[in-house]
Structure formats: structure tokens, C-alpha cells
């Protein structure tokens, strides 16, 4: 496999991932709400002076919630097909 082919496939896969995220953002109200709450949590963590470890744990928790919502969106979309 050529390095250019591998890079092209990588760019294409990131494009699909961004397309999925934009679909979730535009079509799922709960995803937008959870993203907004996560953003405000990060802002408040900055204001309150969270430590580096606390910020990392908070960011991991936010990402897990958003990943769960994306998985839920996949199942909802799959069930709508049937």
C-alpha cells in the first residue's frame, strides 16, 4: 500500500467521522444539550480552578456521556430503518 493511499483513506475516514458528528449535532436535541452542559462544566471548572487531574477526569466524563449519546443515536437510526 502506498503512503499516499493510506493518508487518503485516513482523511476520508475522518471526513466520515465529522459527517456523523454533524448529523448528531443537527438532528439530536439531547446531543446539543449535553454538549452545551459539558461546555459550561469546563468553563466552571476553569473558573473554580480545578487541578489538571480534575480537568482530565471531567473531560473524560463529558466524552463518555457524548459517546453514549452517539451510540444511542446509532441505535435509534437503526430502529427507524425497520
C-alpha contacts under 8 A as a table, 3 or more apart, distances in Angstrom:
res1	aa1	res2	aa2	distance
1	X	5	X	6.75
1	X	6	X	6.98
2	X	5	X	5.16
2	X	6	X	6.36
3	X	6	X	5.07
3	X	7	X	6.14
4	X	7	X	5.08
4	X	8	X	6.03
5	X	8	X	5.02
5	X	9	X	6.17
6	X	9	X	5.16
6	X	10	X	6.21
7	X	10	X	4.98
7	X	11	X	6.17
8	X	11	X	5.13
8	X	12	X	6.10
9	X	12	X	4.96
9	X	13	X	6.09
10	X	13	X	5.13
10	X	14	X	6.28
11	X	14	X	5.17
11	X	15	X	6.21
12	X	15	X	4.96
12	X	16	X	6.39
13	X	16	X	5.08
13	X	17	X	6.27
14	X	17	X	4.92
14	X	18	X	6.14
15	X	18	X	5.16
15	X	19	X	6.09
16	X	19	X	4.94
16	X	20	X	6.24
17	X	20	X	5.12
17	X	21	X	6.30
18	X	21	X	5.01
18	X	22	X	6.08
19	X	22	X	5.17
19	X	23	X	6.14
20	X	23	X	5.00
20	X	24	X	6.23
21	X	24	X	5.10
21	X	25	X	6.10
22	X	25	X	4.95
22	X	26	X	5.97
23	X	26	X	5.25
23	X	27	X	5.85
23	X	28	X	7.88
24	X	27	X	5.33
24	X	28	X	5.28
24	X	31	X	6.70
24	X	70	X	7.00
24	X	73	X	7.15
25	X	28	X	5.79
25	X	29	X	7.46
25	X	31	X	6.12
25	X	32	X	5.79
26	X	29	X	7.74
28	X	31	X	5.38
28	X	32	X	6.69
28	X	73	X	7.64
29	X	32	X	5.26
29	X	33	X	6.29
30	X	33	X	4.96
30	X	34	X	6.03
30	X	69	X	7.75
31	X	34	X	5.18
31	X	35	X	6.00
31	X	66	X	6.87
31	X	69	X	6.32
31	X	70	X	7.71
32	X	35	X	5.06
32	X	36	X	6.13
33	X	36	X	5.15
33	X	37	X	6.20
34	X	37	X	5.06
34	X	38	X	6.00
34	X	65	X	7.69
34	X	66	X	6.97
35	X	38	X	5.07
35	X	39	X	6.20
35	X	66	X	7.14
36	X	39	X	5.05
36	X	40	X	6.29
37	X	40	X	5.12
37	X	41	X	6.12
38	X	41	X	5.02
38	X	42	X	6.31
38	X	62	X	5.79
39	X	42	X	5.17
39	X	43	X	6.31
40	X	43	X	4.94
40	X	44	X	6.08
41	X	44	X	5.12
41	X	45	X	6.01
42	X	45	X	4.97
42	X	46	X	6.24
42	X	55	X	7.66
42	X	58	X	7.63
42	X	59	X	7.69
43	X	46	X	5.13
43	X	47	X	6.28
44	X	47	X	4.90
44	X	48	X	5.95
45	X	48	X	5.12
45	X	49	X	6.02
45	X	50	X	5.35
45	X	55	X	7.04
46	X	49	X	5.12
46	X	50	X	6.22
47	X	50	X	7.97
50	X	54	X	5.79
50	X	55	X	6.13
51	X	54	X	5.16
51	X	55	X	6.21
52	X	55	X	5.15
52	X	56	X	6.26
53	X	56	X	5.06
53	X	57	X	6.21
54	X	57	X	5.12
54	X	58	X	6.07
55	X	58	X	5.01
55	X	59	X	6.06
56	X	59	X	5.09
56	X	60	X	6.14
57	X	60	X	5.10
57	X	61	X	6.21
58	X	61	X	5.12
58	X	62	X	6.22
59	X	62	X	5.08
59	X	63	X	6.13
60	X	63	X	5.10
60	X	64	X	6.13
61	X	64	X	5.08
61	X	65	X	6.28
62	X	65	X	5.21
62	X	66	X	6.28
63	X	66	X	5.10
63	X	67	X	5.95
64	X	67	X	5.00
64	X	68	X	6.06
65	X	68	X	5.10
65	X	69	X	6.31
66	X	69	X	5.01
66	X	70	X	6.21
67	X	70	X	5.00
67	X	71	X	6.22
68	X	71	X	5.08
68	X	72	X	6.16
69	X	72	X	4.91
69	X	73	X	6.14
70	X	73	X	4.92
70	X	74	X	6.31
71	X	74	X	5.07
71	X	75	X	6.43
72	X	75	X	5.17
72	X	76	X	6.13
73	X	76	X	5.00
73	X	77	X	6.03
74	X	77	X	5.15
74	X	78	X	6.09
75	X	78	X	5.00
75	X	79	X	6.10
76	X	79	X	5.15
76	X	80	X	6.20
77	X	80	X	5.10
77	X	81	X	6.58
78	X	81	X	5.33
78	X	82	X	7.17
79	X	82	X	5.56
